[in-house]
Amino acid sequence: MTKPVLAVTLGDPAGIGPEITAKTLAAPEATDTARPLAVGDAPVLRRAIEVLGLDAEVNAVSSVADAKFEPGTIDILDLGIAPGDLPWGEVNATAGKAAVAAIEEATRAALRGEVDAVVTSPINKESIWAAGSKHLGHTEMLGELTGSDRFNTMFWVRGLRIFFATRHLSLRQAVEQITRPNIEHAIREAYTALRVFGNESPRLAVAALNPHGGEGGKFGDEEIVAIAPAVEAAKADGLDVAGPIPADSVFHQGLEGRYDGVLSLYHDQGHIASKTVDFHGTVSVTVGLPILRTSVDHGTAFDIAGTGRAEHGTMVAAFRAAVDLAPYAPRLREAYPGR
């Protein structure tokens, strides 16, 4: 089989993104399993290589077709925005502009079919806002770029897929969104994603919101009025869905193999579970887009940027996930055509 072409963004130039990208793409495995192309600024990548003491050449190109994809060389689609001397670990509008431009260029290449997947390094929200972006982060930006309004996050950890009924909301706002229509919609979107990524007959569990699943209404009635009815409606349509299952056990059950996916009801419910069991092995996959996008699940780590101490295991995991999931990219275009 032809090795997939992966566009790997550098993320915020002042954060650890350039370092973890350089470490990952300089390793022999990168060109053994894929055709990797960094997207960002060549001076930023060269600085990261110097900090890390890597033995790697940088090949700056202006198009995907110009990349060499050779061992010992890191090809980069050079955008010419950020210099190689930006202060490490600081919010910076130029860094934010460069991070946004890399996402935009990688996404356009995927939409054109020039790359099979996009793998993203972390960005800093304050920096992209300083550069004029109105988005909360990668996912919202990708939704606009691809014309999708179905975008959501799927965490992939040790074979288990974790979905989110709500994401970037305060806990109070998230609880207000736990309604029967919203949970029914989240169940169907999660089930669709499981099928798109190869689970033809998936088993999905829905987490409870309240301790002990609400104890029959004593600890809250969301399970009674919203979650259980949504699960029953999905089951009536032939979906293999269970729940609500207390959140202190449902993720463990999923990791044991009882379920292929778990629907988490709010951001930290699923994040804490996945990152506790395997912080460096948890991969974020954006579902609902017509392109494949995987990502690290951590931030820019400004406190250690430029020191060479950044752990790149999460980027390796995101890169490997993109290789594994690349064969499903045509299914994404069919299931989520965008506007």
BELNOR-V108827 format. One line per field, one symbol per residue. burial: + if it has 16 or more other ideal C-beta (glycine too) atoms within 10 Angstrom, else -. A space follows every 50 residues. Layout:
burial: ???
This chain:
burial: ---++++++++++++++++++++++++--++-+++++++++++++++++- ++-+-+-++++--+--+-+---+++++++-++---+-++-++-+++++++ +++++++-+++--++++++++++++-++-++-+-+-+++-+++-++-+-+ +++++++--++++++++------++-++-+-+++-+++++++++-++--- -+++++++++--++-----+-++--+++-++-++----+-+++++++--+ +-+++---+++++++++-+++-+++--+-+++++++++++++++++++-+ ++-+++---+++++++++++++++++--+--+--++-+-
